[in-house]
């Protein structure tokens, strides 16, 4: 595939032009592919990827960060909690109605290990798929004991089996604050929030933070917003720079230095049931997600030890 600096449509530019500098910068950034892999966590790090505002790149961020970490040698699990099943599609995992899915785990009590499938992506990347049955799951879950902890309990049972160790677990939430999202918050210790670099970027974030505060008080005192990723960044607009600066001012510790640009390859990849990391590894979108994943790994989990779920679940908190 052609890359941004290899396309025949790319115009000839002078060495000092903005485009030339951008292409030179991308060439330098590609060296991350040759660098040693970041350290692997000793215990599972479980992230809920959430943002109530739609269209911010939530699922795209989930699958590409997961794919980049798998490329680094991590064993990674993506749990698709969105009834649309877009994360399952992007990871090349079948998720039609007859395939065991996360619905069966939450409603029927099926062991999580029984629904996990290997992704078609490179490395040790796995997915617990979703399907449209999940759309009605919340109504059925209301009649189940410990309905807020169904996913946490399923993860705990998974982690208790030494054969099912994962370095990272990413839970892709639906764009709502229903029982599915509450289950994700109860099961995780870290929250990753993608924020679009456009007007109203912070819209809904205060509601999300309020929800997390309520979860802290009632269901999961260890849940913490550790990571904010700026997405759909357009270097040509002043607005994008202003939004990025605003978010960094409000959340200086959580915002990653890596920024995800608007890029054609990122948009194209899902139609091929791939992440951009595998679809076009050398593209600017792929390199940006690989940089973000490396930064997440280098930062490590909050505190001196880390787990998620009730000590992995209780004992490690």
N, C-alpha and C positions, 0 to 999 in steps of 0.2 A: 504493500500500500504506500501511497505517496504521503510524505510528511510535509508539514507546513513550510519547511525550507527546501523541499525537493520538488514541489509542484511546478509543472511547466507554466502554470498561470501566474506564478509569482513574478512580479515585474523586476527588472534589473534596477538595482538601487545603488546609490553611492555608499561608500564605506562609513560615512558619518550620518547617514539618514536614520530616522527613528526606526524604520523597519529593519535596517541592517543591524542596528544595536539590539533590537528585540530578538532577531534570529541568532545573533552571537550569544546573547544571554541564554537562549534555549539550549544551544550547543553545550554551554558550560554546565547548565543544570542537569543535562543528561548524564553527567558523570556520576550522579547518585546511583545509577544502575550498576556501576563498577565498584562502589564502596562496600565495605563490610556491612553485613546485616546488623540492625540494631539488636540489643539484647532481648531475649524472650522472658516474659514474666514467669515467676516460679509458681504462681497460683492464677487461676482463671480471672481475667478481667471482663466483666459483663457490662456492656453499654446499652442503654436505651437511646435510640436515635429518634428524636421527637421535635416537632414544631407544628403547632396548630394551624399556622398559616400554610396553605397549600402552594405548590409550585416552587418550593425553595431548593429542590434537589435532595430531598431527604432520602429517598430510596436509592438514587444515584450515588449519594455519598456513602450509604450503608454498604452497597455491593462493591464499590471501588476501593474504599478503605480496607474492607475485608480481603479483597483480591490482592491488594498491595502487600498486606501483612502476610498473606499466604505465600506470596512471592519471596518474602524475606525469610521463609522457613517456619512460620508459625502455623499451628493447627487451629483453624478458625471455623466457627459455626455461626451462620446467619439464621435467625428465627424470623420468619415472615409472618407478622401479625396483621398485615393489611389484607382484607378480603380480595382486593384487586389482584394480588399475587404478582406484582411487578418485580419484586426482588427475586422470586422464584424463577421468573422468566429470564431475567438478566443473568442468572447463574446457570442457565441451561438445565433446570430441574423440572421434570414433568409435574404438573399440579392440576390435572383434571379431576373430576368428581370421584373417580374410582381409586385415586391414589391416596393412601393414608397421609394425613396432613396434621397441622397443628390444631385443627378443629377436633380431631379425634383425641388428641392429648388433653385439651381443655374440657371437653364435654363428655367424652367416653372414658377418660382415664387411661388411654393407651400410653405405654412408656414412650418417652421422647426418643429414646434410641431406636424404636421401631419405625419411626417416620423419617428419620434423617437420611438424606441422600447425598451422595458425592456429587459435587458440582463438576461441570465440564471444564471449568477454569483450571489453570495450572496450580500445582501445589495441593496442600491438604486443606481444601476449602469445602465445607459441607453446608447443607441447607435443610431446615425443617420447613417444608413448603406450606403455602396457604392455598385456599381455593374459595369459591363463592359461598360454600357452606358456612364459612366463618362470619358472613354477614349477619346471620341469625344467631350466632353463638352467644352473644351477650344476653339475650332473653333467656336462653336455656341455662346459662351460667348462674343466673340469679337464684335458682333453686338448689344450687350445690353448696355444701359446707365449704368454708374457707375460700369462697369464690374469688377474693382479691389475691389469694396466694397460690392459685392453681399452677401458674407458670413457675413460680419460685419452687414449689414442691417438686414439680417435674424436673427442674434443673438440679435440685438437690439429689434426687434419685439418680440422675444421669452422672453427676460428679462422684457419687459414691462408688461407681464402677470404675476402677483404675484404667480400664480399656477405653473409656470415653473421656479422656482428658483433652481439654481444649485450652489453648493459651488465651484466646479471645472469643467472646460471644457478643454478637451485635443483634439487637432486637429492633426490627423495623416496624414502627408503630403506624397505625392509621392516623389521618389528620383530624383527630377528634379526641375528646377527653372522656371516653367511655370506659367500660370495664376492661376492655382489652388493653388500653393504655395504662390503666391502673395496675393491671397484672404485670405489665412490663416494668413500671416504676417500682413495684414491690420486689421484683426479681433482680434488679440491677443495683449497682452501687454508683455507677457513673452515668451521666447524661451527656450525650453529644448533640448539640443543637446546630444544624445548618441554618445560616441566615443569608438571605439573598441581598445582594448589594444594590438595592433599588429602593424607591420611595416606599414608605410604610414598612421598612425592613424590621423595625422593632414592634410592629403591630402584632398583638397576640402574645408577645414574649412575656409581658407582665402577668398575663393570665397563666401562662405555663409556669412561671416562677412561683406564683401563688399556689398552684396545684402541687408543685414539688414541696413547697413549705408544708402544705397539709399532709402530704405523704410522709414527710419527715416526722410530723407529730403523731400520726396515727398508725402508719403501716411499716415504714422503713426509715429509721433515723439515720441510716448511713448513706442515703441517696444524695448525690452531690453533682452539680453542674461543673464538670471538669474541663469540657472541651467545647469551644464554639468555632465553627468553620465558616468563613466567608465564601459564598458561592456566587456564580454567575457574575463575576466581576468584569466590568468593561473598562479597560484602561483609558478609553477615549473620552469618557464622560467625567465631568467634575462631580456629578452626583454620586457616582460609585466611590470616588475617593472620599467624599464627605461622609457617606454612610459608613465606610470602613473605619474612618477616623472616629466617628461617633461611637461605634460599637467597641472599638479598642479603648476609648475613654471610659466607657461604662464597665467593661469587663477586661481589664488589662491582663489578668492572670489566666483567664480562660481562653482567650482568642489565640488561635494558632497563627504563627507567622506565615505559613503557607496559605495561599489564596487560590481558589478555583476559578479560572476565567470562563467566560462564555466561549465555547469551542464547538465546532461542527462535529468533531469526532466523538465528543461526549454525548451529543444528541443522537448520533447515528448508531452507536454501539448496541443499545437495547434492541433495535430492530433485527439484529443478528444474534440475539440471545447471548450477548457477551458483555463484559465490562469493558470500559475503554482501556483498562490496563492490559488486557489481552488483545483487544481489537486493533489497537494501534499504540503499542507500548512507547514508542518514541515521540508521540504527539504531545503537545503542550498540556492537554487535559490530563493525559495519563501521568506525565511527569509531576504535575501539580498534586494529583492524588497520592502518588508515591511519596512525595515530599511530606504531605500531611500525615500519612501513615507512619513514616519514619519519626516525625515529630511526636506523635502520640506515643510511640514505643519508647522514645528517648525520655519523655517526660515521666513515664511510669505512672503507677496508680497512686492515688492520694494516700498519705500516711506511710508508715514504714512497712506495713504488710497490707495485702489486699485480697479480698475475696468479694464475692457477690453471692446472693441468695443467703439464706439464714446462717451461715458460717462457711459458707463457701459457695457454709452459711453461718451458724452462730459463733463458732470458736475463732474464726479468723478476723472478726470485726473488732 
